[in-house]
């Protein structure tokens, strides 16, 4: 595997994950009432307790994107 291929891989991986993060964020905030009802029924967690869980999940996912996709892409780009 060449350096160019690896750089492209991490770049596209970052783009795809950022797209998923933006889509999830828009869905959670755009359809908050409906999503919380569905998730409350599926998981058994109260609707009021879901908002902090959404923020925690979005924050964790964003951190993982930075660590496993963006930082390697930037490091390979700088080589």
N, CA and C atoms as a LAMMPS dump frame, in Angstrom:
ITEM: TIMESTEP
0
ITEM: NUMBER OF ATOMS
237
ITEM: BOX BOUNDS ff ff ff
-5.0000000000000000e+02 5.0000000000000000e+02
-5.0000000000000000e+02 5.0000000000000000e+02
-5.0000000000000000e+02 5.0000000000000000e+02
ITEM: ATOMS id mol type element x y z
1 1 1 N 0.848 -1.162 0
2 1 2 C 0 0 0
3 1 3 C 0.902 1.235 0
4 2 1 N 0.627 2.144 -0.894
5 2 2 C 1.455 3.345 -1.006
6 2 3 C 0.966 4.424 -0.049
7 3 1 N 1.808 5.415 0.129
8 3 2 C 1.468 6.539 0.998
9 3 3 C 0.278 7.309 0.434
10 4 1 N 0.214 7.443 -0.872
11 4 2 C -0.892 8.156 -1.512
12 4 3 C -2.212 7.421 -1.299
13 5 1 N -2.198 6.109 -1.419
14 5 2 C -3.408 5.31 -1.214
15 5 3 C -3.878 5.402 0.231
16 6 1 N -2.943 5.317 1.159
17 6 2 C -3.29 5.41 2.581
18 6 3 C -3.841 6.789 2.926
19 7 1 N -3.257 7.828 2.367
20 7 2 C -3.747 9.185 2.598
21 7 3 C -5.155 9.344 2.048
22 8 1 N -5.398 8.833 0.86
23 8 2 C -6.738 8.904 0.27
24 8 3 C -7.744 8.113 1.098
25 9 1 N -7.332 6.956 1.587
26 9 2 C -8.216 6.135 2.416
27 9 3 C -8.665 6.888 3.661
28 10 1 N -7.707 7.458 4.397
29 10 2 C -8.065 8.188 5.619
30 10 3 C -8.864 9.453 5.305
31 11 1 N -8.561 10.094 4.19
32 11 2 C -9.319 11.279 3.8
33 11 3 C -10.773 10.947 3.516
34 12 1 N -11.008 9.899 2.717
35 12 2 C -12.391 9.518 2.41
36 12 3 C -13.107 8.953 3.631
37 13 1 N -12.372 8.266 4.492
38 13 2 C -12.968 7.767 5.717
39 13 3 C -13.445 8.935 6.587
40 14 1 N -12.645 9.983 6.665
41 14 2 C -13.032 11.158 7.442
42 14 3 C -14.26 11.828 6.828
43 15 1 N -14.293 11.957 5.514
44 15 2 C -15.432 12.59 4.845
45 15 3 C -16.712 11.798 5.101
46 16 1 N -16.647 10.483 4.982
47 16 2 C -17.829 9.648 5.193
48 16 3 C -18.311 9.743 6.632
49 17 1 N -17.385 9.668 7.592
50 17 2 C -17.787 9.733 8.998
51 17 3 C -18.326 11.11 9.376
52 18 1 N -17.753 12.153 8.839
53 18 2 C -18.285 13.494 9.119
54 18 3 C -19.684 13.638 8.526
55 19 1 N -19.903 13.061 7.361
56 19 2 C -21.24 13.059 6.766
57 19 3 C -22.248 12.326 7.635
58 20 1 N -21.862 11.168 8.158
59 20 2 C -22.739 10.412 9.053
60 20 3 C -23.016 11.205 10.326
61 21 1 N -21.985 11.856 10.867
62 21 2 C -22.164 12.672 12.072
63 21 3 C -23.124 13.828 11.816
64 22 1 N -22.977 14.514 10.688
65 22 2 C -23.885 15.613 10.363
66 22 3 C -25.304 15.119 10.155
67 23 1 N -25.464 13.992 9.467
68 23 2 C -26.794 13.427 9.254
69 23 3 C -27.442 13.056 10.581
70 24 1 N -26.699 12.384 11.468
71 24 2 C -27.237 11.997 12.772
72 24 3 C -27.612 13.225 13.598
73 25 1 N -26.77 14.244 13.557
74 25 2 C -27.062 15.475 14.299
75 25 3 C -28.325 16.144 13.78
76 26 1 N -28.453 16.243 12.472
77 26 2 C -29.654 16.854 11.894
78 26 3 C -30.898 16.041 12.211
79 27 1 N -30.793 14.734 12.176
80 27 2 C -31.948 13.892 12.488
81 27 3 C -32.342 14.014 13.958
82 28 1 N -31.353 14.033 14.838
83 28 2 C -31.656 14.118 16.266
84 28 3 C -32.291 15.455 16.604
85 29 1 N -31.753 16.546 16.064
86 29 2 C -32.29 17.86 16.406
87 29 3 C -33.506 18.235 15.566
88 30 1 N -33.587 17.741 14.36
89 30 2 C -34.726 18.06 13.507
90 30 3 C -35.976 17.281 13.85
91 31 1 N -35.805 16.037 14.263
92 31 2 C -36.938 15.168 14.581
93 31 3 C -36.898 14.727 16.038
94 32 1 N -36.571 15.651 16.907
95 32 2 C -36.322 15.33 18.311
96 32 3 C -37.495 14.609 18.97
97 33 1 N -38.705 15.1 18.801
98 33 2 C -39.857 14.493 19.462
99 33 3 C -40.1 13.07 19.002
100 34 1 N -40.075 12.871 17.699
101 34 2 C -40.331 11.546 17.158
102 34 3 C -39.207 10.567 17.512
103 35 1 N -37.971 11.032 17.385
104 35 2 C -36.809 10.165 17.662
105 35 3 C -36.782 9.756 19.135
106 36 1 N -37.049 10.699 20.027
107 36 2 C -37.009 10.343 21.45
108 36 3 C -38.115 9.351 21.797
109 37 1 N -39.285 9.479 21.174
110 37 2 C -40.354 8.505 21.427
111 37 3 C -39.946 7.113 20.96
112 38 1 N -39.382 7.042 19.779
113 38 2 C -38.964 5.748 19.234
114 38 3 C -37.856 5.135 20.094
115 39 1 N -36.846 5.922 20.433
116 39 2 C -35.738 5.399 21.228
117 39 3 C -36.178 5.052 22.647
118 40 1 N -37.123 5.807 23.197
119 40 2 C -37.634 5.494 24.539
120 40 3 C -38.363 4.154 24.521
121 41 1 N -39.133 3.91 23.466
122 41 2 C -39.83 2.627 23.365
123 41 3 C -38.856 1.469 23.148
124 42 1 N -37.845 1.689 22.333
125 42 2 C -36.907 0.611 22.017
126 42 3 C -36.03 0.272 23.215
127 43 1 N -35.497 1.282 23.882
128 43 2 C -34.509 1.048 24.938
129 43 3 C -35.089 1.005 26.343
130 44 1 N -36.272 1.559 26.542
131 44 2 C -36.836 1.613 27.881
132 44 3 C -36.32 2.774 28.709
133 45 1 N -35.565 3.671 28.094
134 45 2 C -35.044 4.856 28.78
135 45 3 C -36.076 5.973 28.648
136 46 1 N -36.262 6.744 29.713
137 46 2 C -37.227 7.842 29.668
138 46 3 C -36.788 8.891 28.643
139 47 1 N -37.779 9.581 28.072
140 47 2 C -37.486 10.598 27.055
141 47 3 C -36.615 11.719 27.595
142 48 1 N -36.818 12.12 28.833
143 48 2 C -36.032 13.211 29.416
144 48 3 C -34.555 12.818 29.574
145 49 1 N -34.3 11.532 29.752
146 49 2 C -32.923 11.087 29.943
147 49 3 C -32.188 10.88 28.624
148 50 1 N -32.887 10.941 27.506
149 50 2 C -32.248 10.688 26.217
150 50 3 C -31.425 11.866 25.707
151 51 1 N -31.814 13.096 26.014
152 51 2 C -31.076 14.263 25.505
153 51 3 C -29.605 14.25 25.917
154 52 1 N -29.275 14.02 27.191
155 52 2 C -27.852 13.941 27.541
156 52 3 C -27.139 12.763 26.868
157 53 1 N -27.852 11.678 26.667
158 53 2 C -27.248 10.528 26.001
159 53 3 C -26.941 10.838 24.543
160 54 1 N -27.821 11.603 23.891
161 54 2 C -27.566 12.011 22.509
162 54 3 C -26.303 12.867 22.425
163 55 1 N -26.181 13.844 23.332
164 55 2 C -24.997 14.71 23.331
165 55 3 C -23.731 13.912 23.622
166 56 1 N -23.829 12.963 24.543
167 56 2 C -22.667 12.132 24.872
168 56 3 C -22.271 11.291 23.662
169 57 1 N -23.238 10.697 22.984
170 57 2 C -22.947 9.867 21.819
171 57 3 C -22.342 10.698 20.689
172 58 1 N -22.924 11.871 20.416
173 58 2 C -22.393 12.724 19.355
174 58 3 C -20.974 13.189 19.675
175 59 1 N -20.73 13.539 20.923
176 59 2 C -19.391 13.969 21.326
177 59 3 C -18.369 12.853 21.237
178 60 1 N -18.747 11.661 21.662
179 60 2 C -17.843 10.519 21.586
180 60 3 C -17.535 10.166 20.137
181 61 1 N -18.564 10.174 19.291
182 61 2 C -18.37 9.865 17.878
183 61 3 C -17.456 10.894 17.212
184 62 1 N -17.658 12.175 17.557
185 62 2 C -16.811 13.228 16.998
186 62 3 C -15.359 13.047 17.439
187 63 1 N -15.146 12.719 18.684
188 63 2 C -13.788 12.487 19.18
189 63 3 C -13.136 11.306 18.464
190 64 1 N -13.895 10.241 18.259
191 64 2 C -13.356 9.075 17.556
192 64 3 C -13.016 9.401 16.1
193 65 1 N -13.818 10.247 15.467
194 65 2 C -13.515 10.674 14.099
195 65 3 C -12.196 11.433 14.073
196 66 1 N -12.009 12.332 15.019
197 66 2 C -10.759 13.092 15.075
198 66 3 C -9.563 12.173 15.277
199 67 1 N -9.672 11.248 16.219
200 67 2 C -8.531 10.407 16.579
201 67 3 C -8.205 9.388 15.493
202 68 1 N -9.217 8.732 14.929
203 68 2 C -8.956 7.62 14.03
204 68 3 C -9.052 7.961 12.545
205 69 1 N -9.505 9.154 12.187
206 69 2 C -9.609 9.499 10.767
207 69 3 C -8.885 10.802 10.437
208 70 1 N -9.195 11.883 11.146
209 70 2 C -8.611 13.183 10.792
210 70 3 C -7.132 13.304 11.141
211 71 1 N -6.765 12.879 12.33
212 71 2 C -5.356 13.003 12.731
213 71 3 C -4.444 12.153 11.841
214 72 1 N -4.794 10.888 11.55
215 72 2 C -3.934 10.142 10.615
216 72 3 C -3.886 10.777 9.222
217 73 1 N -5.009 11.299 8.753
218 73 2 C -5.022 11.95 7.433
219 73 3 C -4.107 13.171 7.415
220 74 1 N -4.183 13.997 8.453
221 74 2 C -3.334 15.189 8.532
222 74 3 C -1.871 14.776 8.62
223 75 1 N -1.576 13.774 9.426
224 75 2 C -0.182 13.321 9.567
225 75 3 C 0.357 12.792 8.24
226 76 1 N -0.453 12.03 7.514
227 76 2 C 0.003 11.51 6.227
228 76 3 C 0.108 12.604 5.189
229 77 1 N -0.76 13.596 5.264
230 77 2 C -0.709 14.712 4.322
231 77 3 C 0.557 15.548 4.529
232 78 1 N 0.987 15.68 5.776
233 78 2 C 2.163 16.482 6.075
234 78 3 C 3.477 15.772 5.722
235 79 1 N 3.428 14.467 5.489
236 79 2 C 4.66 13.735 5.14
237 79 3 C 5.136 14.089 3.761
